[in-house]
Amino acid sequence: MEKVKIGRLLFHDKILSANRNIACATCHSHDLGGSDGLSLGIGEGGHGIGLERTAGSGDDKIKKRIPRNALALWNLGFKDITTLLHDGRVTKSDIFGNGFNTPAQELLPKGLDNIVAVQALFPMTRQFEMAGNPGENEIIGLVSKVGKDSMRIDRVWPVIAHRIRGVPEYVEMFKHAFDDVDNALDINITHIVNSIAAFEIHEWTSFDSPFDEYLNGNKLALNQNQIAGMNLFYGKANCSSCHSGSLLSDQKFHSIGIPQFGPGRTRPFDPYARDVGRMVETDDVYDMYKFKTPALRNVSLTAPYGHNGAYPTLKGIIKHHLNPVTMNKNWKPQYANLPKAPWLEQIDFVTFSDKREQDRIISSIDIKPIDLSEKEIDQLVSFLQSLTGKSGNQRPLGKPEKVPSGLTID
């Protein structure tokens, strides 16, 4: 719990961002299931939080939308989790001899507690998330390629640790929480992200849903519609072929033809504004447009849906799974919840308006259409709602009133 207490403060403290203007909690809100409620997030340069967040103004306005939907944080401590993020760029693996395959490769720090701590390292190194734009601060300069100098994201972490060492309240907390910290100079990035991970796991672990009660023997925990939806989920609708296991995810990658928009993420040598999904990491053409199967616990709290938040409702994303080709072709840009940014409008839907790219996406779909009635779709929605924990967004600790750095909390 000492780690958790530190992590709670760091999670809400803008000191971790290069320009000291954004925190983890800015895009992962307690009020929105650990996400931000937007289709594509507004990172560095934006103002406000959650559904009220804007794209900023003047010289500080955002230069790019976050390419993908902000992932919720439910049950990340589940020990069987082997991969994180939409494209799986943080994965358990010994390819680099440190237990993980990540953007840091062999430069990953030692002593990380779990895959959640590993993932927490990277937002502070990314330009449009927490690092800021070239010329704004010393951190973005460390990860930008300059002349013959190669990009080294590991250079950022000592700078962040140095900031934390300069806050006496944090130093005292770390000394109490970690046996290997006796003074400020002992604090390093591993202590920081291990604390953040401890908080995220403690705060967003949730197994108190009606569905859990039903599995534990209380057959009255689900109503008839929810039971009918459960039977469809595990039967005719074939949802459980991918949404399987305790978290209702096979942790694999599938192409389901979600309509593409926004800047996307593609390979470095591809100048096109699109998102090729898992292929960014594997460079395997057979992984093109594939994204990780999302876990479904508390899914009713984490709208919008899809790797880019293309659908605002559960019913919409279910219908897409049932008939992905037709739903892709009939999708409308107004379904996307994108804070206004007129200077980015030309990019926002350039992929969606490209027929050849849309045809490539549709040709990659690896799920088969299924015919369900409106009543059956509504029953599936009811079942998915039964996966919501009774405590919902009322998490154990919640948001602190202040943080040790003295910076404001959004």
N, C-alpha and C positions, 0 to 999 in steps of 0.2 A: 504493500500500500504506500510505502514511502516513494517508490518509483512512480506509482500512479499519481500521487499528489503533484510531483514535479511535472509529469507529463501533461496533466490537466492544465497547468499554467503555461507551459511551453506551447501547447496546442492552440492556445488563445493569444499568444504573445507575438506581436509583429516583429520582434527582435530577430526572428529567424529569417526574415525576408531582407533582401539586399538593401532596398530603399526604406525599410521599416514601415511599410504601409499595407501589408497583407499578412494574414496568419493562416494556419491550417484551417481554423474554424470559419474563415471567410467563405470557403467553398464547401465545407463539410459541417453543416449547421445542425445543432440539436433539434431545431424546430422542423427540419425537413429530412428526417431519417438519416442524418449523416451525409446528405448530399446538399445541393443548392437549389433544386427545383427548376433549373434552367436546362434547355436542350444542350447548349454548349456554354461552358463556364466563361466568366469574365475574370481574368487573373490580374496580373500586374497593371496598374493604372486605372482600375475601376473604382467605383465608389459604392458604399452601402453593402448590404448582405442579402443573400437569398433572392427572393423574387423581386426585391426592391433594388437590386444591384444595377448600376448603370455603367456604361462603357467609358466614363470619364469625359474630360474636356481639355481643350488647350494642348499644350506640349505634353501633358501627362496622360492623355487619352490612350486607350489600348491600341497596340499596333496589329493585333491579331486575336481572334477568339481562341480559347482553348479548343483543340481539335475534336475532343470527345466529351461525352457526358461525365460529370463528376460522380465517381462511384460512391455508393453508400458504404458504411463501415461495419455492417452487421456480421458478427460471428467470425471475425478475421483470426481469432485465436484458435479456431478448430484445427487440431493437429494434423488432419489429413489434407489440409490445403497445400497444394504443390506449386501453384502459380497465381500471380496477381496481375491486375490491370487487363484492359480490353484485349491487348495484343500479347499478353503473357511475357512482357519484357523483364519481369522479375520472376524467376523460376528456380525451384530447388534443383540443383545440378552440381556435379563436381567437375565440370568441364574446365574450370579455372583453379581447381584445387582449394576452393574456399567454401564450397557447399551451395553456391548460387551462380546462376547465369544472369547477369545484369548489365546495364550500360557501363558500369565501372570495370567490368571484366576482372582482371587480376588485381586491380587497385582497390577492391572492396576492403574497408576496415575490418580488423579482426575483433572477435568478441561479441558479435551481434547475437541477440537472444533468439530471434525468430525471423521469419520472412516478412512480418509486419514492420519490424525495425529496419530491415533492409530497404523496403519500399519507401520508408520515411526519409531516407537519405536524398532522394532525387528531386522532389519539387523545388527545393532551395537552390538547385543547380540549373534550373530551366528558365530561359529568358522570359517566356510569357506567363509563367506561373508565379515564381517568387524572386527570380534573379534580376529582373529589370532589363533595360535596353543598353546597348553599348554606349559608353561614355557617361552613364549615370552614376556608377558606383564602382568600387574596387572588385566586387565579387563577379559581376558579369565580365569584367576584363580578364579574370582568371580562367573562364571557360570559353572565351572567344579565341578563335584561331587568329594569330597575328604573325605574319611573315612565315618564318621557318618553324615557329613554335607550334607544337601540336596541342590539341584540346586536351585538358586534364581536369576533369570534373572533381577529382580528389583534392584539388587546391582550394576549393571553396570551404571544405569542412573545418580546417584549422581556423579560418577567419570567423566562422560562426561560433566555434568553441571559445575563441578569444573574447567575443562579445559577452558570452554567458559568464565567463570567468570574472568579468568586470562588474557583475551585479552581486553584491554581498549576500542578498537573500537567497539567490540561487546557489551560491557557493556553500552556504550552511546546509541547505537542503540536500545537496549532492553528498556532502560529507556524512550525513546521517543515513543516506540511502545506499551508498556504495562502499564496500569495505576497502576498495583500492583508491579511494579519494580522501586524502588527508589535507589537501590545500587546493587553492584555485588552479594551480598549474597542472594538477592531476586530471582535471575535467577534460574529456575529449568528446568527439562527435559520437562515439559509440555510447557513452553514458547518456547523451542527449536523446538519440533516437530509440535507445532501449526504454527510456522513460516514456517517450511519446507512445511507443507500441504498447507498453503496459497499460497506459490510460485508455487507448483505443479499444483494447481487448476487454478491459474491465467495464468500460462504459457502454459498449455496444454488443455485449453478449446477450442473446435473447432466445430462450427456449420455453416461453410461458404462453404459447398460443393455444387457442382451442384445439387445433390440430394435434399439438403435443398431448393435451389432456386426453383426446380421443385415442391416441396411440398408447397411452398409459392406462387405458382400460375404462375411461368414462365415456361410454357410448352415447351419452346425452350431450356431450360437449359440442357436437356439430348438429346443425339442423338438417332437414331433409334435402334442401337445395345444395347445401355444402357437401353432404354425403354423395348426392348425385354427381356433383362436380368432381369430387375425389375419384369416383368410379370412372368418370370420363378421362380424367387426368392420367390415371394408371391403366386405362383401357383404350376405348375407341379413339380418343383424341391423340393418343400416343405421345403426350407431353413428357412422360417419364423416361422415354428413350434417351433424352438428353438431360432433362431436369431430374436427376436421380440422386440417391444417397441422402444422408442426413441434412445436407444443405440444399438439396434439390438442384444440384449442378454436377455434371460429369467432369467439370474442369477441362473440357476439351474445347476445340474451336470449330465453329460451323459457319457456313455462309447461308444466310436466310434472306438475302436481298433487301435489307433495309435501305430505303431511299437515302442517297448520299447528298450531303450539303456541308457547308463550312470549309475551312482550310484543309481538313483531313491530315493524316500522317502517311507519308510515303517514303520511299527510299531516297537517300541523299542526292542521288544523281537524276532523280525524276522531277522535272520542274513543274509537273502538272499538279493542280490543286485537287487532289483526290485522296481517298483513304483506302489503302490496300490491305489493311488489317494485319493478320498474323505474318504475312509475307515480309513486312518491315523487319521483323526479327529473324526469320528463317531464310529469307531470300529464295524461298521455294515457291514456284509459280502455282503449285497445287494448294498453297495456303492463302492465295489471293482472295480478299474480301471475307476472310474468316475471322470471327471474333469469339471471345470466350463465352461459354454458356453462363449467364448470370445466376447466382444463387437467388432463391425466391422467398426466403423468410423475410417477413415484414415488407414484402414487395408493394403492398398497397400504400406504404408511406414514402415511396421513393420515385414517384413520377417526376419527369417523363421517362419513356421506355425506349430501349434500343441503344446501341453504342454511342449514338449521337442525339438521343432524346427525341426521336422522330415522332413518337406517338404520345399524346398527353394522357391517355387513359389505358387502363388494363384491357378494356374491351377492344380498343384499337389494335394493341399489340397482339392480342389473341387472334383477331381476325387476320392479321398479317401472317401469322404462323400457319393459319389454315389455308390461305390462298396467297402466297407471297408475290407471285407474278402480277396478279390483278391489283393487289393492294399497292404494290410499288408503282404501277402505272397510273393509279388513280390518286396517289398521294398529292397533297397540296402544301405549298410552302407555309401557308398560314397555320398549319399544325405545329410548326416549330416555335418554341418559346425562346426568341432571341432578343435580348435588349437592343434597343435601337443604336446603330452605329453606321450612319449614312456613308462614311468614308470606306466601309467594308462591304457595302451592298453588292458591288460588282463581283466580289469573291464568294459571297454567301451561297449562291445557288448556281455557280458556273458548272459544277459537276452535274447537278440535277438536270440542267438544261442541255447537257451533252448526250445526245441519243446514243452515240457509239459507246460511251462509258456506261450508260444505263444498260445497254444490251449486254455488255461484258459482265456487269454485276448480276443481271438476271440469269445469264448462262451459267453462272457459278453456283446457283442455288442447289443445296444438297438435302433439302427436306421436301417431302411430297405433299401435295394438297390433300386436305381432309374435309369432308362435307359434314358440317354440323348445323343444326337449326339455331335460330335466335335464342330459343329457350335453353338449349344446351350450352351456348356461349355464355349466357347469363349465369348458368349453374357453375361453369368454370370460374367466372369472376367471383362468385360467392365462395368457392373453395379457396381461391387465392387470398381472399380477404380473411379466411380462417387461419392463415399463416401469420397473421399479425399478432405479436405479443400483447398480452393484456396491459403491460406497462407502456407500450407504444413508445412515443418520443419522450416520456418522462424517465430520463435516465438517472442512474444512482447519484451522480455528482453534479451534472449540469454545468452551466457556464459560471466562471468565477466573477466576482465583482471588479477585481483589478488584477494586474499582473506585476511581477517584481520589477520589470524594466521601466514601469511608469508610463508606457505607451497606452494609447486608447484601445478599448475593445469595441469592435463593431457591434 
